[in-house]
Amino acid sequence: MRKVQFINGEYYHIYNRGVDKRQIFLDEEDHLKFLKSLKEFNNKSYYEERSKIVKECGLKELSSFLRKVEKVVEVICYCLNPNHFHLILKQLGEGGIPNFLHKIGTGFTNFFNKKYKRPGSLLEGPYKGIHIDNNNYLLWLSGYVNGNSEIHKIAKADGYKWSSYGVFLGQRKSEIISGQEVILSQFNQLNKYKEYESFVKEVIKESKKRKDLEKYLLEE
């Protein structure tokens, strides 16, 4: 895949999966660790800086410190499936997305390998990144990411807690998601959650058809 140039203010679809298609989220702790990384690494702080605060002041003070540090990306939506993940990100500052993803990849791999006593790479090479170059594409991809667990027949999208879909439906709040209004503002504000839910159902339906077609094409 051609290397993507990340531009400030632009949106990108980021995804990756486990090496050899292996599962990278084996239990709830794994999911929670990745989500925690999405929150704690989204800033301009450094590892040494964070470690010093934890050592001298504790985790509570670290959390307070990180809320004050400038973010490097906006996380629009996410979905964590057993063997892969999807993110839609908006870059806020130079090098924001590459640095953010490097921190997450390194940190989560170290956590996973230590927990499961395994060596080597966890993810299948560098993350894949696609520039979202128009609004219709951004809107459609938000539905694709939020509905991804259902598209892959893992779980019903509206009940899958490892995606941002519940945030978009107004069912819960999130410290990770900060850019959902760029999507929700395009629906009738008096009924935006219901309208968005209907939209995602259509994306899921259409995406399932496409996946079925892809399967037959691959088998030819």
Buried (B, 14 or more C-beta within 10 A) or exposed (E): EEEBEBEEEBBBBBBBBBBEEBEBBEEEEBBEBBBBBBBBBBBEBEEEBBEEBBEEEEEEEBEEBBEEEEBBBBBBBBBBBBBBBBBBBBBBBEEBBBBBBBBBBEBBBEBBBEEEEEEEEBBBEEBBBBBBEEEEBBBBBBBBBBBBBBBBEBBEBBEBEBBBBBBBBBEEEBBBBBBBEBBBEBBEEEEBEEBBBEBBBEBBEBBBEEEEEEEEEEEE
